[in-house]
Amino acid sequence: MKRFLPRYRRWSRRLKSLIGQLHLDADANRIVRRTDFAHCPKPVLLLYGFFSTRRVFEVLEQRLRREGYAVWSIHLGGALDRFNTHGIDALAEKVREKVERMYARYPHMGPLSIIGHSKGGLIGTYYVKRLGGDQRVRNLVTLGTPHQGCRLAYLGCATLGWFSRSMWQLTPVSPFLRQLATGAFPRNVRVASLYSPTDEVTPWTSARLKVDGQPNVFNHELPDAGHGELLTRKSVYQVIRRELAAGYGEHAPTLRALPPSAS
């Protein structure tokens, strides 16, 4: 038992660090809608991670809007109807239903791009690979997403697993993740996984996608970016915008100067 104590303490510190990065205020999911969906040629859907809220995307959303992307998000709900704790497959179905309602209401919306942080990337992956999301999606970009599972989830199972099925889905031995990894991504969707060796939550070995000869699947390693910093670092954003532009068959425009506080 003693030999497991250092590992338990290390995982506990990582979990506390993750919680410290989240916006857990009561108003965190009250988002002002700024997108004109009637004129939405390049919509970008943002999917946040476990026990998080839409507020984590504030910096990324502002940058994408400055580049002309029409950004929106979905309240993924969960415990107390506030945080993202439901199963990955159930949330992917919620995304599918919401996307279809949006395109039915605004049929002139352009092809969709999805950016998913942490668990949000798995929700986007399930939607694209298993729920026909490739009919709508042009780009899928995941940030610090544990495609191969995360050992930190074991600690989560012990503390939060009683109300969060997704904790069990996120473990490295998860049958759900093994099944999701089978089969290729649809060829018409450009898929990119962005990760960092200094991510304290998702190990880079877990975040790397298996390319296996898929010309539309890419991995990008970003140095010195923590789990939350993947959403705010300017260097990460440069890769995101290049990936989005490539998916639309465009050249990424020159990056506008950003204030030092935003990087």
Secondary structure by P-SEA (a helix, b strand, c coil): cccaaaaaaaaaaaaaaaaaaccccccccccccccccccccbbbbbbbccccccccaaaaaaaaaaaccccccccccccccccccccaaaaaaaaaaaaaaaaaacccccbbbbbbcaaaaaaaaaaaccccccccccbbbbcccccccccaaaaaaaccccccaaaaaaccccaaaaaaacccccccbbbbbbbbcccccccccccccccccccccbbbbbcccccccccccaaaaaaaaaaaaaaaccccccccccccccc
